[in-house]
Amino acid sequence: MNSSKEAFNQAIRKQGGDGLKNAVDIYLKNSELVIFLLDADGVQSEAKRLQEPNSLINRIKKVVEQSQGKALLILIRQELEAWLLVDCLGICCYFTKNLGTRSDPKWEKFAKKYQKGETHLITESEPGGKNAKEYLVKFSKDIVKKINPKLKDRDLEKQQYYEHDSEKVVEKLEINHQTIARNNSLSEFAQHFKKKVDSSE
């Protein structure tokens, strides 16, 4: 189910207390499964909301409990950029605009320096700390500098990674057992799909 917190809140306001359940029921008419993805850090930082019956997290939990296995809640333990970083060579392909980069030994060696075994090893967001987004921005700058070493700083910033690039970057990633295993939340996400496929065979 691809939506936002605001969209869910609108559904609640328009349709009353059962708005979220009604929205899920509508999706299930054309889909076999609805998965809610919530930022685990956001849930933890708003611990008080867990005590509020009508908070988003509690509304979702209630819908999941009533769904008979057709709705799931996954708490994302790493931010979006950590999902992208499962395949640093794919990110290089995005910036070089060349899928052949994946089989170039020079780029393979370059990307390997940045490829963490598991993305949770990249420090999570904290005051003064480095999170996955900052790690990816630095990585992107190094890619751009490798492509064009003479690039000036202001032009470098124009070509670095920005959040609105994420959808295009992900198109270049290679998603397989090895890359999925680099991210705990992504692994959990994949396991739910595998269970669904196995149960339907």
C-alpha positions as a LaTeX table, in Angstrom:
\begin{tabular}{lrrr}
\hline
Residue & $x$ (\AA) & $y$ (\AA) & $z$ (\AA) \\
\hline
Met1 & 0.00 & 0.00 & 0.00 \\
Asn2 & 1.75 & 3.11 & $-1.19$ \\
Ser3 & 0.53 & 6.14 & 0.67 \\
Ser4 & 1.47 & 8.68 & 3.31 \\
Lys5 & 0.59 & 9.45 & 6.89 \\
Glu6 & $-1.41$ & 12.46 & 5.70 \\
Ala7 & $-3.32$ & 10.31 & 3.20 \\
Phe8 & $-4.24$ & 7.90 & 5.98 \\
Asn9 & $-5.33$ & 10.75 & 8.21 \\
Gln10 & $-7.53$ & 12.09 & 5.40 \\
Ala11 & $-9.13$ & 8.67 & 5.04 \\
Ile12 & $-9.89$ & 8.64 & 8.75 \\
Arg13 & $-11.42$ & 12.13 & 8.67 \\
Lys14 & $-13.54$ & 11.43 & 5.59 \\
Gln15 & $-14.78$ & 8.00 & 6.58 \\
Gly16 & $-14.73$ & 8.13 & 10.36 \\
Gly17 & $-12.87$ & 5.77 & 12.70 \\
Asp18 & $-12.92$ & 2.90 & 10.19 \\
Gly19 & $-11.40$ & 4.97 & 7.36 \\
Leu20 & $-8.06$ & 3.17 & 7.42 \\
Lys21 & $-9.68$ & $-0.27$ & 7.48 \\
Asn22 & $-11.96$ & 0.75 & 4.60 \\
Ala23 & $-8.96$ & 1.94 & 2.60 \\
Val24 & $-7.21$ & $-1.39$ & 3.18 \\
Asp25 & $-10.36$ & $-3.31$ & 2.21 \\
Ile26 & $-10.48$ & $-1.37$ & $-1.07$ \\
Tyr27 & $-6.85$ & $-2.24$ & $-1.84$ \\
Leu28 & $-7.49$ & $-5.92$ & $-1.03$ \\
Lys29 & $-10.16$ & $-6.12$ & $-3.72$ \\
Asn30 & $-7.37$ & $-5.96$ & $-6.31$ \\
Ser31 & $-4.36$ & $-7.10$ & $-4.25$ \\
Glu32 & $-3.59$ & $-10.10$ & $-2.08$ \\
Leu33 & $-1.51$ & $-8.27$ & 0.49 \\
Val34 & $-1.15$ & $-4.81$ & 2.03 \\
Ile35 & 2.16 & $-3.94$ & 3.70 \\
Phe36 & 2.58 & $-0.88$ & 5.91 \\
Leu37 & 6.14 & 0.44 & 6.11 \\
Leu38 & 6.80 & 2.74 & 9.07 \\
Asp39 & 10.01 & 4.41 & 10.21 \\
Ala40 & 11.02 & 2.57 & 13.40 \\
Asp41 & 12.96 & 5.59 & 14.67 \\
Gly42 & 9.87 & 7.75 & 14.24 \\
Val43 & 7.76 & 5.29 & 16.24 \\
Gln44 & 10.35 & 5.10 & 19.01 \\
Ser45 & 10.76 & 8.87 & 19.21 \\
Glu46 & 7.00 & 9.23 & 19.63 \\
Ala47 & 6.62 & 6.59 & 22.35 \\
Lys48 & 3.73 & 8.51 & 23.87 \\
Arg49 & 1.70 & 7.92 & 20.73 \\
Leu50 & 1.76 & 4.19 & 21.46 \\
Gln51 & $-0.43$ & 5.04 & 24.46 \\
Glu52 & $-2.92$ & 6.93 & 22.28 \\
Pro53 & $-5.65$ & 4.61 & 20.93 \\
Asn54 & $-6.14$ & 6.70 & 17.79 \\
Ser55 & $-2.44$ & 7.19 & 16.90 \\
Leu56 & $-1.35$ & 6.07 & 13.42 \\
Ile57 & 0.73 & 3.16 & 14.74 \\
Asn58 & $-2.16$ & 1.84 & 16.84 \\
Arg59 & $-4.71$ & 2.25 & 14.03 \\
Ile60 & $-2.42$ & 0.27 & 11.73 \\
Lys61 & $-1.84$ & $-2.44$ & 14.35 \\
Lys62 & $-5.58$ & $-2.82$ & 14.80 \\
Val63 & $-6.17$ & $-3.16$ & 11.04 \\
Val64 & $-3.33$ & $-5.71$ & 10.79 \\
Glu65 & $-4.81$ & $-7.77$ & 13.64 \\
Gln66 & $-8.21$ & $-7.81$ & 11.92 \\
Ser67 & $-6.87$ & $-8.61$ & 8.45 \\
Gln68 & $-6.41$ & $-12.39$ & 8.89 \\
Gly69 & $-2.89$ & $-12.20$ & 7.51 \\
Lys70 & $-3.74$ & $-9.96$ & 4.54 \\
Ala71 & $-2.12$ & $-6.87$ & 6.04 \\
Leu72 & 1.35 & $-6.60$ & 7.56 \\
Leu73 & 3.30 & $-3.95$ & 9.45 \\
Ile74 & 7.07 & $-3.70$ & 8.94 \\
Leu75 & 9.09 & $-1.23$ & 10.98 \\
Ile76 & 11.91 & 0.12 & 8.83 \\
Arg77 & 15.07 & 0.13 & 10.91 \\
Gln78 & 17.17 & 1.90 & 8.30 \\
Glu79 & 16.28 & 4.94 & 6.27 \\
Leu80 & 15.66 & 4.93 & 2.51 \\
Glu81 & 19.26 & 5.70 & 1.57 \\
Ala82 & 20.39 & 2.58 & 3.44 \\
Trp83 & 18.20 & 0.56 & 1.08 \\
Leu84 & 19.93 & 2.19 & $-1.90$ \\
Leu85 & 23.37 & 1.47 & $-0.48$ \\
Val86 & 22.87 & $-2.30$ & $-0.74$ \\
Asp87 & 24.37 & $-2.00$ & $-4.25$ \\
Cys88 & 27.03 & 0.70 & $-4.51$ \\
Leu89 & 28.02 & $-0.49$ & $-7.98$ \\
Gly90 & 24.44 & 0.13 & $-9.11$ \\
Ile91 & 24.69 & 3.68 & $-7.77$ \\
Cys92 & 27.85 & 4.12 & $-9.85$ \\
Cys93 & 25.86 & 2.96 & $-12.90$ \\
Tyr94 & 23.30 & 5.69 & $-12.21$ \\
Phe95 & 25.87 & 8.46 & $-12.12$ \\
Thr96 & 27.91 & 7.20 & $-15.09$ \\
Lys97 & 24.65 & 6.68 & $-17.02$ \\
Asn98 & 26.15 & 3.40 & $-18.22$ \\
Leu99 & 25.09 & $-0.10$ & $-17.13$ \\
Gly100 & 28.43 & $-1.34$ & $-18.48$ \\
Thr101 & 30.01 & 0.25 & $-15.41$ \\
Arg102 & 28.90 & $-2.84$ & $-13.48$ \\
Ser103 & 31.38 & $-5.04$ & $-15.35$ \\
Asp104 & 34.24 & $-2.53$ & $-15.41$ \\
Pro105 & 37.06 & $-3.74$ & $-13.06$ \\
Lys106 & 38.04 & $-0.15$ & $-12.16$ \\
Trp107 & 34.52 & 0.71 & $-11.05$ \\
Glu108 & 34.12 & $-2.64$ & $-9.27$ \\
Lys109 & 37.22 & $-1.86$ & $-7.20$ \\
Phe110 & 36.04 & 1.70 & $-6.55$ \\
Ala111 & 32.54 & 0.66 & $-5.41$ \\
Lys112 & 33.89 & $-2.11$ & $-3.18$ \\
Lys113 & 35.60 & 0.50 & $-0.98$ \\
Tyr114 & 32.20 & 1.99 & $-0.14$ \\
Gln115 & 30.16 & $-1.22$ & 0.06 \\
Lys116 & 29.39 & $-2.04$ & 3.67 \\
Gly117 & 28.70 & $-5.69$ & 4.38 \\
Glu118 & 25.50 & $-4.66$ & 6.12 \\
Thr119 & 23.99 & $-1.20$ & 5.84 \\
His120 & 23.13 & $-0.98$ & 9.55 \\
Leu121 & 26.88 & $-0.59$ & 10.09 \\
Ile122 & 26.47 & 2.93 & 8.70 \\
Thr123 & 25.79 & 5.10 & 11.74 \\
Glu124 & 22.14 & 5.98 & 12.11 \\
Ser125 & 21.00 & 9.59 & 12.26 \\
Glu126 & 22.13 & 11.35 & 15.43 \\
Pro127 & 23.25 & 14.87 & 16.35 \\
Gly128 & 26.63 & 15.39 & 14.75 \\
Gly129 & 26.69 & 11.83 & 13.46 \\
Lys130 & 26.79 & 10.40 & 9.96 \\
Asn131 & 23.70 & 8.68 & 8.66 \\
Ala132 & 23.03 & 6.79 & 5.45 \\
Lys133 & 21.95 & 9.91 & 3.56 \\
Glu134 & 25.18 & 11.75 & 4.38 \\
Tyr135 & 27.16 & 8.62 & 3.50 \\
Leu136 & 25.39 & 8.44 & 0.13 \\
Val137 & 25.90 & 12.15 & $-0.61$ \\
Lys138 & 29.65 & 11.80 & 0.03 \\
Phe139 & 29.77 & 8.63 & $-2.06$ \\
Ser140 & 27.95 & 10.35 & $-4.93$ \\
Lys141 & 30.40 & 13.27 & $-4.84$ \\
Asp142 & 33.32 & 10.85 & $-5.05$ \\
Ile143 & 31.68 & 9.13 & $-8.03$ \\
Val144 & 31.16 & 12.43 & $-9.82$ \\
Lys145 & 34.79 & 13.44 & $-9.11$ \\
Lys146 & 36.00 & 10.12 & $-10.50$ \\
Ile147 & 33.99 & 10.77 & $-13.67$ \\
Asn148 & 35.26 & 14.34 & $-13.98$ \\
Pro149 & 38.25 & 15.18 & $-11.71$ \\
Lys150 & 38.34 & 18.79 & $-12.94$ \\
Leu151 & 34.79 & 19.58 & $-11.84$ \\
Lys152 & 34.44 & 22.71 & $-9.66$ \\
Asp153 & 32.81 & 22.46 & $-6.23$ \\
Arg154 & 29.65 & 24.32 & $-7.20$ \\
Asp155 & 29.14 & 22.03 & $-10.20$ \\
Leu156 & 29.91 & 19.02 & $-8.04$ \\
Glu157 & 27.07 & 19.95 & $-5.69$ \\
Lys158 & 24.68 & 20.21 & $-8.62$ \\
Gln159 & 25.47 & 16.65 & $-9.66$ \\
Gln160 & 25.60 & 14.96 & $-6.25$ \\
Tyr161 & 22.81 & 12.75 & $-4.85$ \\
Tyr162 & 19.58 & 14.41 & $-3.68$ \\
Glu163 & 16.52 & 12.69 & $-2.23$ \\
His164 & 14.45 & 13.31 & $-5.35$ \\
Asp165 & 16.96 & 11.13 & $-7.25$ \\
Ser166 & 16.13 & 8.02 & $-5.22$ \\
Glu167 & 13.49 & 6.57 & $-7.57$ \\
Lys168 & 15.86 & 6.82 & $-10.54$ \\
Val169 & 18.81 & 5.44 & $-8.58$ \\
Val170 & 16.88 & 2.35 & $-7.50$ \\
Glu171 & 16.24 & 1.46 & $-11.16$ \\
Lys172 & 19.98 & 0.77 & $-11.53$ \\
Leu173 & 20.28 & $-1.46$ & $-8.47$ \\
Glu174 & 20.72 & $-5.20$ & $-8.68$ \\
Ile175 & 18.40 & $-6.82$ & $-6.16$ \\
Asn176 & 19.38 & $-10.38$ & $-5.33$ \\
His177 & 19.95 & $-12.55$ & $-2.25$ \\
Gln178 & 23.35 & $-10.96$ & $-1.66$ \\
Thr179 & 22.21 & $-7.33$ & $-1.83$ \\
Ile180 & 19.00 & $-7.95$ & 0.15 \\
Ala181 & 21.06 & $-9.56$ & 2.92 \\
Arg182 & 22.89 & $-6.25$ & 3.44 \\
Asn183 & 19.83 & $-4.60$ & 4.98 \\
Asn184 & 17.80 & $-6.05$ & 7.86 \\
Ser185 & 14.57 & $-4.22$ & 7.00 \\
Leu186 & 14.86 & $-5.09$ & 3.32 \\
Ser187 & 15.43 & $-8.75$ & 4.24 \\
Glu188 & 12.27 & $-8.76$ & 6.37 \\
Phe189 & 10.36 & $-7.14$ & 3.52 \\
Ala190 & 11.59 & $-9.83$ & 1.10 \\
Gln191 & 10.73 & $-12.66$ & 3.51 \\
His192 & 7.09 & $-11.58$ & 3.64 \\
Phe193 & 6.87 & $-11.69$ & $-0.16$ \\
Lys194 & 8.55 & $-15.12$ & $-0.24$ \\
Lys195 & 6.08 & $-16.51$ & 2.30 \\
Lys196 & 3.22 & $-15.17$ & 0.21 \\
Val197 & 4.59 & $-16.77$ & $-2.97$ \\
Asp198 & 5.27 & $-20.09$ & $-1.22$ \\
Ser199 & 1.75 & $-20.22$ & 0.25 \\
Ser200 & 0.16 & $-19.56$ & $-3.15$ \\
Glu201 & 2.04 & $-22.36$ & $-4.95$ \\
\hline
\end{tabular}
